[in-house]
Amino acid sequence: MSAVVHNPVVIIPGVLFWDSLYEVMKDALSSYMPRAKIAIAPVSFIDWVGFPPSPERSTNRVMAAIDKSVREMGRKYPGEPVTLIAHSGGGTVAMIYLLENSFQGDVYHPGESVGKLITLGTPFHTHEHYAKIKTDFIFKHITNDFFSRIQVITVASSQYSGDANGSVVEKMCYLFYKNVDTDGNVAGDGIIPAKSCVLEGATNIVIPHAEHLPTPHTMWYGTKEGVEQWIQWL
C-alpha cells in the first residue's frame, strides 16, 4: 500500500492500557504514512492507577505524557499540526488537554500545535465514576468555537449487539454496555456502546467491525483491519 504524507501523529493509550500495546497500531499506520511521524505517548499502567493508588489524578499524569509527545513532534516537524489518535478513555483525557482549562490544577496550551483529534471507542456519555469526572468537565467547558479550532472525529464500532436475553456474547455485551450507559440493548464494540461515543459538534463515525480491547487475537481499532475502516479520516 502506497504511503500518504500526513501530519505527525501521537497515539494515546486507553484507560489501564500502556504504550507498548499500541505498537500494532503504529505498524498499521506506517502503511499509510512515514513511521518516523508516528509516536505513542509514554503512558504506563501506573499512570492510570497511581502509586499509591490515585486514579482521580490519572488525567493529570496522562496529560503530561501527551504534552511531552506533542512538543517532541513539534520540534521534529515545525509548522505541521499534530493529529492525536486516542483510544477509549484516552480520548476524554485528550479533550481535556485540548480545552486549555485548568483541570485539578493543571492546564496546557497546545494552541495550533494540534489540529485534529480522532477518538476510538471513547465514551463521552457514561455514568462510570472516574470517566464521568472527565466528561462532566468536558461538557462544562466545551464551546462551538472549540470545533472551529480543532477538528474532532469520533469513531465507534457496532460489531456486537447487547441483549439481556440473547446468546452468551450478547448477554456479556449487555452487561458491559449497561455499565457505561443506561441501556444495554444496543450495539457497540463489545465494551462501549456506539451511541455513548457520539459527541455533538464532532464528526461521528460508526464502523462495522472493530473490537474494543487492544489484546492479542482481537481485531480492535488499532489492528490493520481496524485501521482500514477509519484511516480515510486521518
C-alpha positions as CSV (number, residue, x, y, z in Angstrom):
1,M,0.0,0.0,0.0
2,S,1.4,3.4,-1.0
3,A,2.4,5.8,1.7
4,V,0.5,9.1,2.1
5,V,2.0,12.2,3.6
6,H,0.2,13.2,6.7
7,N,0.9,15.5,9.6
8,P,2.6,13.9,12.6
9,V,0.5,11.6,14.8
10,V,0.6,10.9,18.5
11,I,-1.3,7.8,19.7
12,I,-2.8,8.0,23.2
13,P,-3.5,4.7,25.1
14,G,-6.8,4.0,26.7
15,V,-7.5,3.7,30.4
16,L,-5.5,0.9,32.1
17,F,-3.6,0.3,28.9
18,W,0.0,1.2,28.2
19,D,2.2,2.4,25.3
20,S,3.7,-0.9,24.1
21,L,0.2,-2.3,23.4
22,Y,-0.1,0.3,20.7
23,E,2.9,-0.8,18.6
24,V,0.4,-2.8,16.4
25,M,-1.4,0.5,15.6
26,K,1.8,2.2,14.8
27,D,2.7,-0.7,12.5
28,A,-0.7,-0.4,10.8
29,L,-0.5,3.4,10.4
30,S,3.0,3.1,8.9
31,S,1.5,1.5,5.8
32,Y,-0.1,4.9,5.1
33,M,2.5,7.4,6.3
34,P,6.1,7.6,7.4
35,R,6.7,5.6,10.5
36,A,9.0,8.4,11.9
37,K,6.0,10.7,12.1
38,I,4.1,8.4,14.4
39,A,4.7,8.5,18.2
40,I,3.0,6.8,21.1
41,A,2.5,8.9,24.2
42,P,4.7,7.3,27.0
43,V,1.8,6.1,29.2
44,S,2.1,3.3,31.7
45,F,-0.4,1.2,33.7
46,I,0.9,3.1,36.8
47,D,0.0,6.4,35.2
48,W,-3.6,5.3,35.2
49,V,-3.7,3.8,38.6
50,G,-1.2,5.8,40.6
51,F,1.2,4.7,43.3
52,P,-0.1,4.8,45.9
53,P,-3.4,4.5,44.1
54,S,-4.8,7.8,43.0
55,P,-7.0,7.2,39.8
56,E,-8.6,10.5,40.2
57,R,-5.2,12.1,39.2
58,S,-4.8,9.8,36.2
59,T,-5.9,12.5,33.8
60,N,-3.2,14.9,35.0
61,R,-0.5,12.2,34.7
62,V,-1.5,11.2,31.2
63,M,-1.9,14.9,30.0
64,A,1.7,15.4,30.9
65,A,2.7,12.4,28.7
66,I,0.6,13.8,25.8
67,D,2.2,17.2,26.1
68,K,5.6,15.7,26.1
69,S,4.9,13.8,22.9
70,V,3.2,16.8,21.2
71,R,6.2,19.0,22.0
72,E,8.7,16.5,20.7
73,M,6.8,16.1,17.4
74,G,6.6,19.9,17.2
75,R,10.4,20.1,17.4
76,K,10.8,17.4,14.7
77,Y,8.2,18.8,12.4
78,P,7.8,22.5,12.9
79,G,4.7,24.0,11.3
80,E,2.9,20.7,11.0
81,P,-0.1,20.5,13.4
82,V,-0.1,17.1,15.2
83,T,-3.1,14.7,14.9
84,L,-4.0,13.0,18.2
85,I,-5.4,9.5,17.9
86,A,-6.8,8.5,21.3
87,H,-8.3,5.1,22.3
88,S,-11.1,4.6,24.8
89,G,-10.8,6.8,27.9
90,G,-7.6,8.3,26.5
91,G,-9.9,10.3,24.2
92,T,-11.5,12.2,27.1
93,V,-8.1,13.0,28.5
94,A,-7.1,14.3,25.1
95,M,-10.2,16.5,25.0
96,I,-9.4,18.0,28.5
97,Y,-5.8,18.6,27.3
98,L,-7.0,20.5,24.3
99,L,-9.7,22.5,26.1
100,E,-6.9,24.6,27.8
101,N,-8.8,25.0,31.0
102,S,-7.4,24.1,34.4
103,F,-8.2,20.5,35.4
104,Q,-7.3,19.7,39.0
105,G,-4.7,22.4,38.9
106,D,-3.1,21.5,35.6
107,V,-3.6,23.3,32.3
108,Y,-1.8,23.1,28.9
109,H,-1.9,25.4,26.0
110,P,-1.1,23.3,22.8
111,G,-2.7,26.0,20.7
112,E,-2.2,25.5,17.0
113,S,0.3,22.7,17.6
114,V,-2.6,20.2,17.5
115,G,-5.1,20.3,14.6
116,K,-7.1,17.2,14.8
117,L,-8.3,14.6,17.4
118,I,-9.6,11.2,16.4
119,T,-11.1,9.1,19.2
120,L,-11.6,5.4,19.0
121,G,-14.3,3.8,21.2
122,T,-14.3,6.8,23.6
123,P,-17.4,7.1,25.8
124,F,-18.5,10.8,26.1
125,H,-21.7,9.7,27.8
126,T,-21.2,7.5,30.8
127,H,-22.1,7.0,34.4
128,E,-18.9,5.3,35.4
129,H,-17.4,7.4,38.3
130,Y,-13.9,8.3,37.1
131,A,-14.9,8.6,33.4
132,K,-17.7,11.0,34.4
133,I,-15.3,13.3,36.2
134,K,-13.8,13.8,32.8
135,T,-17.0,14.0,30.7
136,D,-18.6,16.5,33.2
137,F,-15.5,18.7,32.8
138,I,-15.7,18.5,29.0
139,F,-19.3,19.4,28.8
140,K,-18.9,22.3,31.2
141,H,-16.1,23.9,29.2
142,I,-16.6,22.9,25.6
143,T,-17.9,25.5,23.1
144,N,-18.8,25.6,19.4
145,D,-15.6,27.7,19.0
146,F,-13.6,24.6,20.1
147,F,-14.7,22.7,17.0
148,S,-13.6,25.5,14.7
149,R,-10.1,25.3,16.2
150,I,-9.8,21.5,16.5
151,Q,-11.3,19.0,14.1
152,V,-12.7,16.2,16.2
153,I,-13.7,12.8,14.7
154,T,-15.2,10.1,16.9
155,V,-15.1,6.5,15.8
156,A,-17.2,3.8,17.3
157,S,-18.0,0.2,16.3
158,S,-21.3,-1.5,16.1
159,Q,-19.9,-5.1,15.8
160,Y,-21.6,-6.6,18.8
161,S,-25.2,-6.2,20.0
162,G,-26.2,-6.4,23.6
163,D,-29.2,-8.4,24.6
164,A,-30.1,-9.4,28.1
165,N,-32.0,-12.5,26.7
166,G,-29.6,-13.4,23.9
167,S,-26.5,-15.5,23.4
168,V,-23.7,-15.6,26.0
169,V,-21.8,-13.0,24.0
170,E,-24.9,-10.8,23.7
171,K,-25.5,-11.1,27.5
172,M,-21.9,-10.1,28.2
173,C,-22.1,-7.1,25.9
174,Y,-25.4,-6.1,27.5
175,L,-23.7,-6.0,30.9
176,F,-20.7,-4.1,29.6
177,Y,-22.8,-1.5,27.8
178,K,-25.2,-1.1,30.8
179,N,-22.1,-0.4,33.0
180,V,-21.3,2.6,30.7
181,D,-24.7,3.9,29.8
182,T,-28.3,3.2,30.9
183,D,-29.3,0.8,28.1
184,G,-27.5,-2.4,27.4
185,N,-29.7,-3.5,24.5
186,V,-27.7,-1.5,21.9
187,A,-24.8,-2.1,19.5
188,G,-21.2,-1.4,20.3
189,D,-17.6,-2.7,20.2
190,G,-18.1,-5.3,23.0
191,I,-17.2,-2.9,25.8
192,I,-18.5,0.6,24.8
193,P,-21.9,1.2,23.2
194,A,-21.6,3.1,20.0
195,K,-24.2,5.7,21.0
196,S,-22.1,6.7,24.0
197,C,-19.3,7.8,21.7
198,V,-21.4,10.4,19.9
199,L,-20.2,14.0,20.6
200,E,-22.3,16.9,19.3
201,G,-20.2,19.2,17.2
202,A,-17.8,16.5,16.1
203,T,-17.8,14.3,13.0
204,N,-19.2,11.0,14.4
205,I,-18.4,7.8,12.5
206,V,-19.7,4.2,13.2
207,I,-17.7,1.4,11.7
208,P,-19.0,-2.2,11.4
209,H,-16.1,-4.4,12.5
210,A,-13.9,-3.5,15.4
211,E,-13.4,-4.7,19.0
212,H,-12.5,-2.5,21.9
213,L,-9.7,-4.2,23.8
214,P,-6.1,-3.9,22.4
215,T,-5.3,-7.5,23.2
216,P,-3.7,-10.3,21.1
217,H,-6.0,-12.2,18.7
218,T,-8.7,-9.4,18.6
219,M,-9.5,-7.2,15.6
220,W,-9.6,-4.0,17.6
221,Y,-9.5,-0.4,16.3
222,G,-5.7,-0.4,16.1
223,T,-5.1,-3.6,14.0
224,K,-4.6,-3.5,10.2
225,E,-8.2,-4.5,9.7
226,G,-9.5,-1.9,12.2
227,V,-7.4,1.0,10.9
228,E,-8.6,0.3,7.3
229,Q,-12.1,1.3,8.4
230,W,-11.2,4.7,9.7
231,I,-8.0,5.7,8.0
232,Q,-9.8,7.9,5.5
233,W,-10.4,10.4,8.3
234,L,-6.8,10.7,9.3
